[in-house]
Structures are given as structure tokens and as C-alpha cells.
Amino acid sequence: MTAIAWFLVTGALLVLLAVSGSVFQRLPLSVAMVYLMAGVLIGPAVLDLFYVDPVGQAALLERITEVAVIISLFSAGLKLRTPLADRRWQVPVRLAFVSMTVTVGLIAAAGVWGMGLPLGAAVLLGAVLAPTDPVLASDVQVEHPTDRDRLRFSLTGEAGLNDGTAFPFVMLGLGLLGLHEMGEWGWRWLAVDVLWAIVGGLAVGTAMGMAVGRFILYLRSEHKEAVGLDDFLGLGLIALSYGTALLVHTYGFLAVFAAGLALRRIERKHTGEHRPPPDVELAAEAEDVVEVATDPEKAPAYMAQAVLAFSEQLERIGTVGVVVLLGGMLSQSYLSVHVFWFVPLLFLVIRPVAVVVGLAGSDTSPARRRLISWFGIRGIGSVYYLTFAIEHGVPGDVAERLTAVMLATVVASIFLHGVTVTPLMRRYTRESRDED
């Protein structure tokens, strides 16, 4: 595709994004569906203007999806204003750890007995498809930091956590394939890839978020400095948290999520339970922000609001690019007979069973359990994990088979969840108001 064509296509897609937001809120459609169809249209399936080889170009796709995911995880952390000691966190933590483990196990069993995959490849497939996606799940996530809805909070928290908790299973799959050192009886995998990498990632992100946030607030409230470049603050905190986590061999996904949580925690300690004052939210969008940004009482809320607003804009742009690329990956070479039984099995059996096991004994209402079971949205994170594994030496034939299943699952999720999200969430909102 020529440079001129790329400019025309990109411009048309971005204009469509700008004018169609309110329309999609009323229709059984999602933005991701539209951009996926655009990618299919200009990709090899229809016009054949460009083609993205998910195996041959895995290194490029790994970097692109990596950036999209970490921005989305940071935004998710900034949206969650609930204190960590609050009981609401029990549900997302259970989903991210217990339900995640059950999902990986059930997918691995389907891979071994249904697809004839080696055990390592089957575990890897489970790790690729188990995490729910923070990038494409915006329609079911919290709408603003003070959104107290339990369903949205649970799905947002799950997506923020399990994109990191899936990593141990990715490393386990690679280890079983002989591509990663696990140690005798798996001691290294358990000690380093599970315990150290998870705890360390959360600790690094929390420390970086608290340190950077407090330093900026000190400069603003005490010296009236460091005002007006919150866009760079957000990007810098993401990069520092992610890079530091990788440097000490922990999970960067958990680190950026924890950094967002830490920045929000600073704001909440100053503002309390109530929503930030209106002048803070308005100032985050204005040019003259010095008075609010340097006020000791309002500066934390302003900083969090400004960073979140910029991160959400980046997240939307990243979604457009990655989903269009996803459409450009679809071709007949990745059609597989297994997807016709596996995709229904994942969405209608494996996800609900995992949710039932993970939430056993919790006070989650039956209605919320059903919606949590259904909205296990798969997306960009799955593309990242698979390309990460391919870059670590997964054999070509295994990579092709896993890619076929992954693409079919993500595409099915975009359409199935995209069609149902508006009516189901509208009904849920109406019923929740009636209960109140």
C-alpha cells in the first residue's frame, strides 16, 4: 500500500472515530468491530492492500501490542479509586488468580485432547487466551474514577491484573517446550517467574507511582514548578515503571497497572471519598491551569485527572491501529477446523466454569456472575503474548496452529461481545437502578 493510501485510510478511520462515538453507544456495535471490518476490507481477505504476517512479523507486532497494552493497563489503574483494603477487590483478585488458573488448565486440556497439541504448546495456548483484555473492554469497564458499580469494577480490576498474572503460564508453556529455563522440579519457575516476578512487579509499580507522584506534587505545591506537561508525566511514569520492572526481571504489565493505582491513591488521600471538584476537571482541559495545579489541596486531583485524560486518548488511538492491523492478519491460511468447536467451548463453558470456581463463596449476585462469565473479552493482550512466545523460539508449525486459534478467538470476541455489550449493559444499568 502506498504512502498516499495509508494517509487516506488513516485519516478516514480517525475522522470516523471522532464522529461516531455517541452513535455506538446507542447501537449494538462497538468501535472495535468497525475498525476490525476496516482492516479486513483493506487486508488480504478483500482488497489485499496490505498484509500483516503474525508469525513472520512477530517482533514488530510484539512491540506494537506491548505499547497498546501497557497504556491501557496504566489507564485502568488510574480509573480504580477504591482503596485496596476494600472488599470490592476480592472479586477481581479471585478472577485474576483463581479463575485465570482454571481457564489455563481447561484450555490446555482442550488443546491436548482436542487439538493434539504438545503439553507445552497447550499450556501456552491457555496462557495466551486466558487473560481478559484491558484494551477492547472499555465498554464494560468503570466509566470514571468515582464509578462505584461492582460489575464494572470487577471487570476492570480483572483485566488490569490478569494481563500480568498470565505471564507465569506463558513462561511455563515455554519451559515445557524447552525454550525457557525452569530449574529442577520447576523451582526456578515457581521462585522467579511466579513469586518474584508478580510481587516484584506490583512493588516496582507502586514505588514508582508514589515516588514520581509525590515528587511532582512537591514541586508544584512548594515551588510552583513542573506545571503543564502532564502528558509527558504520564508517558514518563509508564516508561519508568515498565522499564524498571523489566530491568529487575519482574512483570512490567503489573508494574504499570500498580503505578496507575498508586497515582490514584495519592489523589484519593487528599480528596477523600468525594468526586474531585468541578474546577479541577475543567482545569485539566484548559490552558491556564497554574492556579489549580499548584494548589496543595487540588493539585493531586488535577494531576490524576490530567494524566488519565491523556492516557485515555492514547488508548483510543492505539486501539484503532492495532485492531486494523488485526484485520490485516486474517487470511485463508489461518482457517482451522478446531475453532468451530473451541470458540464456543471457551465462551460458553470454560469461562463460566472458571468464574463459578473463582467466585465460589463470594457475595456476587447471580446477575453479575452471569455478566462476568459472558464478558471475558479477549483481544490485544492475546496477540502480544503469542508474538512474545514466537519471538522466544516457538517452532513454526506450532506457532501457525496457535495463531489460527488465537486469531479466531479474538475476532469472535470482538463481534460477539461487541454486539451484546450495549443491550446487556443497558439492561443491567436499568435493573441496578430499580434495585436501588
Secondary structure as GFF3:
##gff-version 3
##sequence-region A 1 436
A	DSSP	alpha_helix	3	26	.	.	.	ID=ss1
A	DSSP	alpha_helix	31	42	.	.	.	ID=ss2
A	DSSP	alpha_helix	58	79	.	.	.	ID=ss3
A	DSSP	three_ten_helix	87	89	.	.	.	ID=ss4
A	DSSP	alpha_helix	90	94	.	.	.	ID=ss5
A	DSSP	pi_helix	95	99	.	.	.	ID=ss6
A	DSSP	alpha_helix	100	115	.	.	.	ID=ss7
A	DSSP	alpha_helix	119	129	.	.	.	ID=ss8
A	DSSP	three_ten_helix	138	140	.	.	.	ID=ss9
A	DSSP	alpha_helix	150	165	.	.	.	ID=ss10
A	DSSP	alpha_helix	167	176	.	.	.	ID=ss11
A	DSSP	three_ten_helix	184	186	.	.	.	ID=ss12
A	DSSP	alpha_helix	187	188	.	.	.	ID=ss13
A	DSSP	pi_helix	189	196	.	.	.	ID=ss14
A	DSSP	alpha_helix	197	223	.	.	.	ID=ss15
A	DSSP	alpha_helix	230	247	.	.	.	ID=ss16
A	DSSP	alpha_helix	252	271	.	.	.	ID=ss17
A	DSSP	alpha_helix	278	283	.	.	.	ID=ss18
A	DSSP	alpha_helix	290	293	.	.	.	ID=ss19
A	DSSP	alpha_helix	299	329	.	.	.	ID=ss20
A	DSSP	three_ten_helix	332	334	.	.	.	ID=ss21
A	DSSP	alpha_helix	339	345	.	.	.	ID=ss22
A	DSSP	pi_helix	346	350	.	.	.	ID=ss23
A	DSSP	alpha_helix	351	358	.	.	.	ID=ss24
A	DSSP	alpha_helix	366	374	.	.	.	ID=ss25
A	DSSP	alpha_helix	380	391	.	.	.	ID=ss26
A	DSSP	alpha_helix	396	435	.	.	.	ID=ss27
###
